[in-house]
Amino acid sequence: MPLPRLFAVLAVLLAPAAAAAQEELRLSVDWRVLDAGKFRVHYPGDAFLPRAREVAQWLENARVRLEKTLDHELDGPVSVILHRSHLEYGRNFDESGNPGDFFPIVGTMRKRRIEIPCIGSDRSMQRTIEFQVAQAIVDQRHYTSSTLRASLLEIKSDVYADWVPLGVAAWVAGPPLSAEEMLVRDAVLDGELRLLSAIHAAGHLGPRERYPMLVEAALAVGWIEQHTPRGSAKRLMHVFDSDFPWPAGRLIPRATGLSYTELENRFAAAMEARYRPWAAREEADRFARRIRDFDQHYRFAEVAPAPSPDGRSIAFFEDSSGYYDLVVLDLEKGQESHPLRLKLHITIDNLHPDPRGVDWSPDGRQLCFVIDRDSALRLYLQPADGGAATDVRLPFDHIM
């Protein structure tokens, strides 16, 4: 089928579902609009106006800085959707590749739209904004600001070295935080750090592999700026935009002064030198023991560990089922229980655990954690040995 006809068929098939989803979202929220230069901030009602004004200022600050850094002017207007919570945001975008409260990697590339969930941390929201604005600038430069031409050039993305545009956007938004670097550190220590050519195309990566790929790409761009003869985020973007972006082995030397093989080998060696001293694997048995071990293809997250008051158990969230379940592990016997399990179409539609924290009652009989329910954060108490959770209503707008 000719390419233009294929695009037309896809547009006809996908338009009704997309329109229905947007219409449902529009009707369920009392949206207001704040004009902010090149951005139109859509916010969910008057109560969120102060937050919308803060977001507008963060957007403008990010735009001014990033346009200068990337030597490209953002073409507006860009619609910015400010969601009331992670849950409301998650109903529209899949964040399964983003463990914890890191900046979202799910973007609306080439569509003049940015999606931002309201969260308690100002810095986390600013980081989200900085990355999304950087991604918008990179995408506009690579795919042009014309919607029609961008659609025709979509095939161009299939031959891109994916880590280049993603890494540029992530790096110029700010060096990865220590919690984000942890993903690359663990890959190094596990012997699973991918060569850059292995993340050249990200389509084959599983959900739990995509976010580490983004952090690795950001670190690669940072290493290129600091350790190659002429490389920089700006030069990478210019070189890959100046010509058909394939093969990367022809463009990488122009951008960095190193061959593709030399670049990825030296970067991998630098990551080994940077993170290998963090662990003494040969002597690990002298000071630590592994408490869980799984043989699986896709890794999943185990987050927010909290030891019980008597030190005999540890509670944490894990998402091997695809959703964050609560696990209690007996450290002496190695046995584990699941006081809270979420199942598709039963509880996940209106309950979403916040994996940032879990804690024990002083007597060790109950666990407490935060649930995002119907776009509102609530505190729950859960018997450590299982049973029904109790909703504790508190007069606060946000619970950390």
C-alpha positions as CSV (number, residue, x, y, z in Angstrom):
1,M,0.0,0.0,0.0
2,P,1.4,3.4,-0.9
3,L,2.7,5.3,2.2
4,P,0.3,8.3,2.0
5,R,-2.7,5.9,1.7
6,L,-1.4,3.9,4.7
7,F,-1.3,7.1,6.8
8,A,-4.8,8.0,5.7
9,V,-6.2,4.5,6.7
10,L,-4.5,4.7,10.1
11,A,-5.8,8.1,10.7
12,V,-9.4,7.0,10.0
13,L,-9.1,3.9,12.2
14,L,-7.5,5.6,15.2
15,A,-9.4,8.9,15.2
16,P,-12.7,7.7,16.7
17,A,-11.0,6.0,19.7
18,A,-8.7,9.0,20.4
19,A,-11.6,11.5,20.0
20,A,-13.8,9.4,22.5
21,A,-11.0,9.3,25.1
22,Q,-10.4,13.0,24.8
23,E,-14.1,13.8,25.0
24,E,-14.5,11.7,28.1
25,L,-11.5,13.5,29.8
26,R,-12.9,16.9,28.7
27,L,-16.4,16.2,30.2
28,S,-15.1,14.8,33.5
29,V,-13.0,17.9,34.4
30,D,-13.8,21.6,34.6
31,W,-10.9,22.7,32.4
32,R,-9.7,26.3,32.4
33,V,-6.9,27.8,30.2
34,L,-4.0,30.1,31.2
35,D,-2.2,31.7,28.3
36,A,1.5,31.9,29.0
37,G,3.4,33.0,25.9
38,K,4.1,29.9,23.8
39,F,2.2,27.7,26.2
40,R,-1.5,27.3,26.9
41,V,-1.8,25.7,30.4
42,H,-5.0,23.7,30.8
43,Y,-5.7,23.3,34.5
44,P,-8.6,21.4,36.2
45,G,-10.6,24.1,37.9
46,D,-10.0,27.3,39.9
47,A,-8.5,25.5,42.8
48,F,-5.5,24.7,40.6
49,L,-4.9,28.2,39.3
50,P,-2.0,29.0,41.7
51,R,-0.3,25.8,40.6
52,A,-1.0,26.6,36.9
53,R,0.7,30.0,37.4
54,E,3.8,28.2,38.9
55,V,3.8,25.8,36.0
56,A,3.6,28.6,33.5
57,Q,6.7,30.3,35.0
58,W,8.6,27.0,35.1
59,L,7.7,26.4,31.4
60,E,8.9,29.8,30.4
61,N,12.2,29.5,32.4
62,A,12.8,26.1,30.8
63,R,12.1,27.4,27.3
64,V,14.5,30.3,27.5
65,R,17.3,28.1,28.9
66,L,16.8,25.2,26.5
67,E,16.4,27.2,23.4
68,K,19.8,28.7,24.0
69,T,21.3,25.3,24.9
70,L,20.0,23.6,21.8
71,D,20.1,26.6,19.5
72,H,16.5,26.1,18.3
73,E,13.4,28.2,18.9
74,L,10.3,26.3,20.2
75,D,7.4,26.8,17.8
76,G,4.2,27.4,19.7
77,P,1.6,27.4,20.9
78,V,2.1,24.2,22.9
79,S,-0.8,22.9,25.0
80,V,0.1,21.8,28.5
81,I,-2.3,19.6,30.3
82,L,-2.0,19.8,34.1
83,H,-3.6,16.7,35.6
84,R,-4.8,16.5,39.2
85,S,-2.8,13.4,40.2
86,H,-0.6,10.6,39.0
87,L,-3.7,8.4,38.7
88,E,-5.5,10.8,36.4
89,Y,-2.4,11.1,34.3
90,G,-1.9,7.3,34.3
91,R,-5.3,6.8,32.8
92,N,-4.1,8.4,29.7
93,F,-0.5,7.3,29.5
94,D,1.4,4.1,30.5
95,E,4.1,4.9,33.0
96,S,5.0,1.2,33.5
97,G,8.6,2.0,32.5
98,N,9.1,4.6,35.2
99,P,9.6,3.1,38.7
100,G,9.1,5.6,41.5
101,D,8.7,9.3,41.5
102,F,11.1,10.1,38.6
103,F,10.4,12.4,35.7
104,P,8.0,10.7,33.2
105,I,9.5,9.4,30.0
106,V,6.1,9.1,28.3
107,G,5.9,12.1,26.0
108,T,3.5,13.3,23.3
109,M,6.2,13.7,20.8
110,R,5.6,15.7,17.6
111,K,2.1,16.7,18.8
112,R,2.5,20.1,20.4
113,R,1.3,18.8,23.7
114,I,2.8,18.2,27.1
115,E,1.2,16.2,29.9
116,I,2.1,16.9,33.6
117,P,0.7,15.3,36.7
118,C,0.5,17.4,39.9
119,I,2.8,15.9,42.5
120,G,3.9,17.1,45.9
121,S,7.5,17.9,45.0
122,D,8.1,21.2,43.2
123,R,11.5,20.0,42.0
124,S,10.0,16.8,40.5
125,M,7.4,18.8,38.6
126,Q,10.1,21.2,37.4
127,R,12.2,18.3,36.2
128,T,9.2,16.8,34.4
129,I,8.6,20.2,32.7
130,E,12.3,20.6,31.7
131,F,12.5,17.2,30.1
132,Q,9.2,17.6,28.3
133,V,10.1,21.0,26.9
134,A,13.6,19.7,25.9
135,Q,11.9,16.8,24.2
136,A,9.5,19.1,22.3
137,I,12.4,21.2,21.1
138,V,14.4,18.2,19.9
139,D,11.4,16.6,18.2
140,Q,10.4,19.9,16.5
141,R,13.9,20.2,15.1
142,H,14.2,16.6,14.0
143,Y,10.6,16.2,12.7
144,T,9.8,19.8,11.8
145,S,6.9,21.8,13.3
146,S,4.6,21.1,10.5
147,T,2.0,18.4,11.5
148,L,1.6,17.1,7.9
149,R,5.4,17.0,7.2
150,A,6.0,15.4,10.6
151,S,3.6,12.6,9.8
152,L,5.3,12.0,6.4
153,L,8.7,11.9,8.2
154,E,7.6,9.5,10.8
155,I,9.4,6.8,8.9
156,K,12.6,8.7,9.6
157,S,12.3,7.7,13.3
158,D,12.7,4.0,12.4
159,V,16.3,4.5,11.4
160,Y,17.3,6.9,14.2
161,A,19.7,5.9,16.9
162,D,17.0,6.2,19.5
163,W,19.4,7.0,22.3
164,V,20.6,10.2,20.6
165,P,17.4,12.4,20.6
166,L,16.2,10.9,23.9
167,G,19.6,11.2,25.5
168,V,20.0,14.8,24.3
169,A,16.6,15.8,25.8
170,A,17.2,14.0,29.1
171,W,20.7,15.4,29.5
172,V,20.0,19.1,28.8
173,A,17.0,18.9,31.2
174,G,19.6,18.3,33.9
175,P,22.1,15.5,34.8
176,P,20.3,12.4,36.1
177,L,19.6,12.4,39.8
178,S,21.3,9.8,42.1
179,A,18.1,7.7,42.3
180,E,18.0,7.6,38.5
181,E,21.7,6.8,38.2
182,M,20.9,3.8,40.4
183,L,19.3,2.1,37.4
184,V,22.5,2.3,35.4
185,R,24.7,1.5,38.4
186,D,22.7,-1.7,39.0
187,A,23.0,-2.7,35.4
188,V,26.8,-2.3,35.6
189,L,27.0,-4.3,38.8
190,D,24.7,-7.0,37.3
191,G,26.8,-7.2,34.1
192,E,23.7,-6.1,32.1
193,L,24.7,-2.6,30.9
194,R,23.8,-2.5,27.2
195,L,26.1,-1.2,24.5
196,L,24.8,1.9,22.8
197,S,24.3,0.0,19.6
198,A,22.0,-2.4,21.5
199,I,19.7,0.4,22.5
200,H,20.0,1.9,19.0
201,A,16.3,1.0,18.5
202,A,14.1,0.9,21.6
203,G,11.1,-0.8,20.1
204,H,12.2,-4.3,21.2
205,L,12.8,-3.3,24.9
206,G,10.5,-4.5,27.6
207,P,8.6,-2.0,29.8
208,R,11.2,-2.3,32.6
209,E,14.1,-1.8,30.2
210,R,13.0,1.5,28.7
211,Y,13.6,3.8,31.6
212,P,17.1,2.5,32.3
213,M,17.7,3.0,28.6
214,L,16.8,6.7,28.9
215,V,19.0,7.3,31.9
216,E,21.9,5.5,30.1
217,A,21.3,7.6,27.0
218,A,21.5,10.8,29.1
219,L,24.7,9.7,30.8
220,A,26.1,8.8,27.3
221,V,25.4,12.3,26.1
222,G,27.0,13.8,29.2
223,W,30.1,11.6,28.7
224,I,30.3,12.7,25.1
225,E,30.3,16.4,26.1
226,Q,33.1,15.8,28.6
227,H,35.3,13.2,27.0
228,T,35.2,13.4,23.2
229,P,37.2,15.7,21.0
230,R,34.3,17.9,19.8
231,G,31.0,16.2,21.0
232,S,28.2,18.0,22.7
233,A,24.4,17.7,23.0
234,K,23.9,20.5,20.5
235,R,26.4,19.1,18.0
236,L,24.8,15.6,18.2
237,M,21.4,17.1,17.4
238,H,22.7,19.2,14.5
239,V,24.6,16.4,12.9
240,F,21.7,13.9,13.1
241,D,19.3,16.5,11.8
242,S,21.5,17.7,8.9
243,D,21.4,14.5,6.9
244,F,19.4,11.2,6.7
245,P,20.1,9.8,10.1
246,W,21.5,6.4,9.0
247,P,23.8,4.7,9.3
248,A,24.7,6.1,12.7
249,G,28.2,4.7,12.2
250,R,28.7,7.5,9.7
251,L,27.3,10.3,11.8
252,I,28.7,9.5,15.2
253,P,32.3,10.2,14.0
254,R,31.2,13.6,12.6
255,A,29.5,14.5,15.9
256,T,32.1,13.2,18.4
257,G,35.4,12.5,16.6
258,L,35.2,8.8,17.6
259,S,34.0,5.8,15.7
260,Y,30.7,4.2,16.9
261,T,32.5,1.2,18.3
262,E,35.2,3.2,20.0
263,L,32.5,5.5,21.5
264,E,30.4,2.7,23.0
265,N,33.4,0.8,24.3
266,R,34.9,3.8,26.0
267,F,31.6,4.8,27.5
268,A,30.9,1.3,28.8
269,A,34.4,1.3,30.3
270,A,33.8,4.7,31.9
271,M,30.5,3.4,33.5
272,E,32.4,0.4,34.8
273,A,35.1,2.6,36.4
274,R,32.4,4.9,37.8
275,Y,30.1,2.4,39.4
276,R,32.1,-0.8,40.0
277,P,33.8,0.5,43.2
278,W,30.3,1.0,44.7
279,A,30.2,-2.7,45.4
280,A,32.7,-5.4,46.4
281,R,30.9,-8.3,44.9
282,E,33.7,-10.8,45.7
283,E,33.4,-10.0,49.5
284,A,29.6,-9.4,49.6
285,D,29.0,-12.5,51.8
286,R,31.0,-10.8,54.6
287,F,28.6,-8.0,55.1
288,A,25.4,-8.7,53.3
289,R,23.1,-11.5,52.1
290,R,20.6,-11.7,49.2
291,I,17.1,-12.0,50.5
292,R,15.3,-12.5,47.2
293,D,16.4,-14.0,43.9
294,F,14.4,-14.4,40.7
295,D,15.4,-15.8,37.3
296,Q,13.4,-13.8,34.9
297,H,13.7,-12.0,31.5
298,Y,12.3,-8.6,32.5
299,R,13.4,-7.1,35.8
300,F,10.8,-5.4,38.0
301,A,10.9,-2.8,40.8
302,E,11.1,-3.5,44.5
303,V,10.9,-0.2,46.2
304,A,10.4,1.6,49.6
305,P,11.7,-1.1,51.9
306,A,10.8,-0.7,55.6
307,P,12.1,-3.0,58.4
308,S,9.6,-4.0,61.1
309,P,10.1,-2.7,64.6
310,D,11.5,-6.0,65.8
311,G,13.8,-6.3,62.7
312,R,12.5,-9.7,61.8
313,S,10.6,-8.7,58.7
314,I,10.7,-6.2,55.9
315,A,7.8,-4.6,53.9
316,F,8.1,-3.2,50.4
317,F,6.2,-2.6,47.2
318,E,6.9,-4.8,44.2
319,D,5.3,-4.8,40.7
320,S,6.0,-8.3,39.4
321,S,2.3,-8.5,38.6
322,G,2.3,-5.3,36.7
323,Y,0.9,-3.3,39.6
324,Y,2.5,-2.3,43.0
325,D,1.6,-5.0,45.5
326,L,2.6,-4.9,49.1
327,V,5.0,-7.7,50.3
328,V,6.1,-8.7,53.8
329,L,9.2,-10.8,53.9
330,D,10.2,-12.9,57.0
331,L,14.0,-12.4,57.1
332,E,14.6,-15.4,59.2
333,K,12.5,-18.0,57.4
334,G,12.5,-16.4,53.9
335,Q,8.8,-16.7,53.7
336,E,6.8,-13.9,52.2
337,S,3.1,-12.8,52.3
338,H,1.2,-10.3,50.2
339,P,-1.2,-8.3,52.5
340,L,-2.3,-6.2,49.5
341,R,-2.7,-7.5,46.0
342,L,-4.2,-5.5,43.1
343,K,-6.0,-7.3,40.3
344,L,-7.0,-6.0,36.9
345,H,-10.6,-4.9,36.7
346,I,-11.2,-5.5,40.4
347,T,-9.2,-2.9,42.3
348,I,-6.7,-1.3,39.9
349,D,-9.4,0.9,38.3
350,N,-9.8,3.0,41.5
351,L,-6.9,2.1,43.7
352,H,-3.3,2.9,43.0
353,P,-0.6,2.5,45.7
354,D,2.0,5.2,45.9
355,P,5.3,3.3,46.0
356,R,7.2,6.1,47.6
357,G,6.8,4.9,51.1
358,V,5.4,2.3,53.5
359,D,5.8,2.2,57.3
360,W,5.0,0.0,60.3
361,S,2.9,0.7,63.5
362,P,5.0,0.7,66.7
363,D,3.7,-2.8,67.6
364,G,4.4,-4.2,64.2
365,R,0.9,-5.3,63.6
366,Q,-0.1,-2.8,60.9
367,L,1.3,-1.2,57.9
368,C,0.5,2.3,56.5
369,F,0.9,3.6,53.0
370,V,-0.7,6.1,50.6
371,I,-3.3,5.2,48.0
372,D,-4.4,7.3,45.1
373,R,-8.1,6.7,44.9
374,D,-10.4,8.6,42.5
375,S,-7.7,11.2,41.9
376,A,-7.3,11.9,45.7
377,L,-4.4,10.7,47.9
378,R,-5.5,8.8,51.1
379,L,-3.8,7.1,54.0
380,Y,-4.5,3.5,54.5
381,L,-3.8,1.1,57.4
382,Q,-3.3,-2.6,56.5
383,P,-3.0,-5.5,58.9
384,A,0.5,-7.0,58.4
385,D,-0.9,-10.5,58.3
386,G,-3.6,-9.6,55.7
387,G,-7.2,-8.6,55.8
388,A,-9.1,-5.5,54.8
389,A,-7.4,-2.1,54.6
390,T,-8.8,0.9,56.5
391,D,-9.2,4.3,54.9
392,V,-7.9,7.0,57.3
393,R,-9.3,10.4,56.3
394,L,-7.0,13.3,57.0
395,P,-7.7,17.0,56.3
396,F,-4.7,17.4,54.0
397,D,-4.5,18.2,50.3
398,H,-1.4,16.0,49.8
399,I,0.2,13.2,51.7
400,M,3.9,12.4,51.2
